[in-house]
Amino acid sequence: MSFCDLALDCVTKLQPYVPGKPIEELERELGISNIVKLASNENPLGPSDKVLKAITEASKEVTRYPDGNGFTLKSALAEKFKLSIEQITLGNGSNDVLELIARAFVSPNEEILFSQHAFAVYPLVTQAIGAKAVIAAASDYSHDLQAMSTLVSEKTKLIFIANPNNPTGTFIGSDELEIFIKQVPENSLVVLDEAYVEYGDGEFNSIDWLGKYPNLIITRTFSKAYGLAGLRIGYALSHPEIADVLNRIRQPFNVNSLALAAATVALNDDDYIAKTKQMNDHGMAQLKTGFDALGLSYIPSKGNFITVDVQRNGDEVFTKLLHQGVIVRPVTNYGLPKHIRVSIGLEFENQRLLDALEQVL
């Protein structure tokens, strides 16, 4: 007997999400050292002293279960964004919240709409619950909201929009985005995935829309700009009734004590976010200048990464860069076979990438 025969058909057909390999594993495999990892859009600054202190204090109570409701962090989020705690759902990273939304609201005979070149978790979640994925063609690597609006049907239960988008880094402006949200039927939920919003220039605050559009859900994370990727913590902001539904299926201890303590402190550490933004802007400019010198085009990005056209098989370039001690992200699975995605690192890490890329090309 094959145990796959016991599993749901929609699950057996899944291709699992493949994360980037840890540095230690690659150093063992390749027999090299001093590897630079620019693959997972992590914050290269490392955690702030305030976060480390909070983790140290919280570690004294790890024999206890965490607060299943995350009251302290929810209160801090509510105060920062001028919302009620009843509008907040916490997750084990924002990926967890994205999956909660799909599982809570979409049935197998309904549809989830998202864009070509959008975050890989969207199709994975859709297939895992047996729903139908409706994929709108992208325009210049970005969401084509007009094309997406024509694909909304009676069966459209959920629409994912990443802004900025991963892996392309493209960004949708306020006017265009609000026009789209306005015309979505109230019984279709719009999920605005803002994992990289802190890297932008504060073009607009989507949280102001929650009072106007009850079918809007905003998801964010502490993994990127706040530098807490290893602790896995994210959240959703929504209408209280939506949050109530999500909290009914959320695992009661899906966020651990260290993550709750660290996120509560990180949330208001404005100096750290300012340093992160400054470093990212500098690194982005450095990489763009380097790509220009190499004659490579790239997709303008509002995230902490940039996707560059290497003018040949991106998977092969990825492998050759590995042997140069630089980890990037191939994006063939996103429909971009001649591109690679590069996370913004520290200045010397960015230069390592540019030097290695020049040799490889």
C-alpha positions in Angstrom: 0.0 0.0 0.0 1.2 3.5 -0.8 0.4 6.0 1.9 0.1 8.6 -0.8 -3.1 6.8 -1.8 -4.5 7.7 1.6 -3.8 11.4 1.2 -6.0 14.0 -0.5 -5.5 14.2 -4.3 -4.9 17.9 -4.1 -2.1 17.3 -1.6 -0.3 14.6 -3.5 0.0 16.8 -6.5 1.7 19.6 -4.5 5.3 20.5 -5.2 6.6 21.6 -1.8 8.0 25.1 -1.3 11.8 24.9 -1.5 13.5 27.3 0.9 17.1 28.5 0.5 19.7 26.2 2.0 21.4 27.2 5.3 24.9 28.5 5.0 26.3 25.7 7.2 24.8 23.0 4.9 26.3 24.5 1.8 29.7 24.9 3.3 29.7 21.2 4.1 28.4 20.3 0.6 30.8 22.5 -1.3 33.8 22.5 1.0 34.0 26.2 1.0 33.8 28.9 3.8 32.8 32.5 4.1 29.6 32.1 2.1 27.4 35.1 1.6 23.7 34.5 1.7 21.6 36.9 -0.4 18.7 34.5 -1.0 15.9 34.9 1.6 15.3 38.6 1.9 16.5 38.6 5.5 17.7 41.7 7.3 21.5 41.6 7.4 21.8 44.0 10.3 21.1 41.4 12.9 18.7 41.9 15.8 18.8 45.1 17.8 20.1 45.2 21.3 16.6 45.9 22.5 15.3 42.7 20.9 18.1 40.6 22.3 17.4 41.9 25.8 13.7 41.1 25.4 14.5 37.6 24.2 16.9 37.0 27.2 14.2 38.1 29.6 11.5 36.0 28.0 13.8 32.9 27.9 13.5 32.7 31.6 9.9 31.6 31.2 10.2 29.1 28.4 8.9 26.3 30.6 5.5 28.1 30.4 3.2 28.1 27.4 3.1 31.5 25.6 0.1 33.8 25.9 -2.3 32.1 23.4 -4.0 35.4 22.7 -0.8 37.5 22.4 -2.5 40.2 24.4 0.6 42.4 24.9 1.7 42.4 21.3 -1.9 42.8 20.0 -2.3 45.8 22.3 0.9 47.4 21.0 -0.2 46.8 17.4 -3.6 48.2 18.1 -2.1 51.3 19.7 0.4 51.8 16.8 -2.2 51.4 14.1 -5.2 53.0 16.0 -7.2 49.8 15.7 -8.9 47.5 18.3 -7.3 44.3 19.4 -10.3 42.5 18.0 -9.1 43.4 14.5 -5.7 41.5 14.9 -4.8 37.9 14.2 -1.3 36.7 15.0 0.5 34.0 13.0 3.7 31.9 12.8 5.0 34.3 10.2 2.6 36.0 7.7 2.6 32.7 5.7 0.7 31.2 8.6 -2.0 33.9 8.4 -2.3 33.6 4.6 -3.0 29.9 5.0 -5.5 30.6 7.8 -7.4 33.0 5.6 -7.6 30.5 2.7 -8.7 27.6 5.0 -11.2 29.6 6.8 -13.0 31.1 3.9 -12.5 29.1 0.6 -14.1 25.8 -0.2 -12.9 23.4 -2.9 -15.5 24.6 -5.5 -14.4 28.2 -5.2 -11.6 30.3 -6.7 -8.6 32.2 -5.5 -7.3 34.9 -7.8 -3.7 36.2 -7.9 -1.2 37.5 -10.4 1.5 35.8 -12.5 4.9 36.2 -10.9 3.3 36.5 -7.4 4.4 34.9 -4.1 4.8 31.1 -4.4 2.7 30.5 -1.3 -0.5 31.6 -3.0 -0.7 28.7 -5.5 0.5 26.3 -2.8 -2.2 27.3 -0.4 -4.8 27.2 -3.1 -3.9 23.7 -4.2 -3.6 22.4 -0.7 -7.2 23.2 0.1 -8.4 21.9 -3.3 -9.6 25.3 -4.6 -9.1 26.6 -8.1 -6.3 29.0 -8.9 -7.1 31.8 -11.3 -3.9 33.5 -12.4 -4.0 36.9 -14.1 -1.2 37.7 -16.6 1.3 40.2 -15.3 2.0 43.5 -17.0 5.7 44.5 -17.0 6.3 42.0 -14.2 3.6 43.7 -12.1 0.0 43.1 -11.1 -2.3 44.1 -13.9 -5.3 45.1 -11.8 -7.5 45.8 -14.8 -6.9 42.3 -16.1 -7.5 40.9 -12.6 -10.8 42.7 -12.3 -12.1 40.9 -15.5 -11.4 37.6 -13.9 -13.5 38.2 -10.7 -16.5 35.9 -10.8 -19.2 34.6 -8.5 -16.8 31.9 -7.5 -14.0 34.3 -6.5 -13.7 34.0 -2.8 -10.2 35.4 -2.2 -7.8 37.7 -4.0 -4.1 37.9 -3.1 -2.2 41.1 -3.9 1.4 41.4 -2.8 2.5 45.1 -2.5 5.5 45.2 -2.9 5.4 41.9 -4.8 7.9 39.1 -4.2 9.9 38.2 -6.2 9.6 41.2 -8.6 9.6 44.0 -6.1 6.9 45.9 -8.1 4.6 48.3 -6.3 1.0 49.4 -7.0 0.1 53.1 -6.2 -2.7 54.1 -3.9 -5.2 55.4 -6.5 -4.9 52.3 -8.8 -5.1 49.9 -5.9 -8.1 51.6 -4.2 -10.1 51.7 -7.5 -9.6 47.9 -7.7 -10.6 47.3 -4.2 -13.7 49.4 -4.6 -15.1 47.3 -7.4 -14.5 43.9 -5.8 -17.8 42.4 -4.5 -18.2 42.5 -0.8 -18.4 38.7 -0.6 -14.9 38.4 -2.1 -12.0 39.0 0.3 -9.0 41.1 -0.8 -5.8 40.2 1.0 -3.1 42.9 0.7 0.1 41.2 1.5 2.5 43.9 2.8 5.5 41.9 4.0 7.9 44.5 2.6 5.9 47.7 3.2 8.5 49.1 5.6 11.0 49.4 2.8 8.9 51.8 0.8 8.8 55.5 1.1 5.5 55.7 3.0 3.5 56.4 -0.2 0.2 55.7 1.5 -1.2 53.9 4.5 -3.5 51.1 3.5 -4.6 50.6 7.1 -6.7 53.7 6.7 -8.8 51.7 4.2 -9.9 49.1 6.8 -12.8 51.2 7.9 -14.1 51.7 4.4 -13.7 48.2 3.0 -14.8 45.5 5.4 -13.7 42.7 3.0 -10.0 44.0 3.1 -7.4 42.0 5.0 -3.9 43.4 5.4 -1.0 41.0 6.3 2.4 42.0 7.5 5.4 40.4 9.1 8.3 40.9 11.5 10.6 38.7 9.4 11.9 41.3 7.0 12.5 44.9 8.1 12.2 44.0 11.8 14.8 41.3 11.5 13.0 38.5 13.2 12.8 35.9 10.5 14.1 33.1 12.7 11.3 33.7 15.3 8.5 33.4 12.7 5.9 36.0 13.6 3.4 37.9 11.5 -0.1 39.3 11.7 -3.3 40.2 9.9 -5.4 43.4 10.3 -9.0 43.1 9.3 -12.7 43.6 10.2 -13.4 42.2 13.7 -15.7 39.5 12.3 -13.0 38.3 9.9 -10.5 38.2 12.8 -13.0 36.3 14.9 -13.3 33.6 12.2 -9.5 33.4 11.8 -9.0 33.1 15.5 -11.4 30.1 15.6 -9.1 28.0 13.5 -5.8 29.5 14.6 -3.7 27.2 16.8 -3.8 28.7 20.3 0.0 28.7 20.7 1.0 29.4 17.1 3.4 32.2 18.2 6.0 31.4 20.8 7.0 33.4 23.8 10.3 34.6 22.5 8.7 35.8 19.3 5.9 37.7 21.2 8.5 39.4 23.4 10.8 40.3 20.6 8.1 41.6 18.3 6.5 43.8 21.0 9.8 45.6 21.5 10.8 45.6 17.8 7.5 47.2 16.8 8.4 50.6 18.2 12.1 50.5 17.6 12.1 53.3 15.1 15.8 53.8 15.2 16.4 50.2 14.0 13.9 50.6 11.2 15.5 53.8 10.1 18.9 52.1 10.0 17.5 49.2 8.1 15.9 51.5 5.5 19.1 53.5 5.1 21.2 50.4 4.7 18.7 49.0 2.2 18.6 52.2 0.1 22.4 52.3 0.0 22.6 48.6 -0.9 20.0 48.9 -3.6 21.8 51.8 -5.2 25.1 49.8 -5.0 23.6 46.8 -6.8 21.9 48.9 -9.5 25.2 50.6 -10.3 26.9 47.2 -10.4 24.3 45.7 -12.7 24.4 48.7 -15.0 28.2 48.3 -15.2 27.7 44.6 -16.2 25.1 45.6 -18.8 22.3 43.8 -17.0 18.7 45.0 -16.7 16.7 44.6 -13.5 13.1 45.1 -12.3 12.8 48.3 -10.2 12.1 47.1 -6.6 10.4 48.6 -3.5 11.5 45.6 -1.4 14.8 44.5 0.2 15.7 42.5 -2.9 16.1 43.1 -6.6 15.5 40.7 -9.5 18.0 40.9 -12.3 18.0 39.5 -15.8 21.2 37.5 -16.2 20.5 37.0 -20.0 20.9 33.2 -19.7 19.7 30.2 -17.7 19.1 31.6 -14.2 19.3 28.2 -12.5 22.8 27.7 -14.0 23.9 31.1 -12.9 22.6 30.4 -9.4 24.6 27.1 -9.3 27.8 28.8 -10.5 27.4 31.6 -7.9 27.0 28.9 -5.2 30.5 27.7 -6.1 31.7 31.2 -5.8 30.4 31.3 -2.3 27.3 33.5 -2.9 23.8 32.2 -2.4 21.0 34.0 -4.4 17.5 32.8 -5.4 16.6 31.3 -8.8 13.1 32.3 -9.9 12.4 29.9 -12.7 9.4 28.6 -10.6 8.0 32.1 -10.8 8.1 32.1 -14.6 11.3 34.0 -14.8 13.9 31.5 -16.1 16.5 34.1 -17.0 16.4 36.0 -13.8 17.8 35.6 -10.3 16.6 37.4 -7.2 19.2 39.0 -5.0 18.6 40.1 -1.4 20.1 43.4 -0.3 23.0 42.7 2.0 25.7 44.7 3.7 28.1 46.6 1.5 30.8 44.0 1.4 28.2 41.2 0.7 26.8 43.1 -2.2 30.2 43.6 -3.6 30.9 39.9 -3.3 27.9 39.2 -5.3 28.9 41.7 -8.0 32.4 40.3 -8.3 31.2 36.8 -8.4 28.5 37.6 -11.0 31.1 39.3 -13.2 33.2 36.1 -13.1 30.3 33.8 -13.8 29.0 35.9 -16.7 
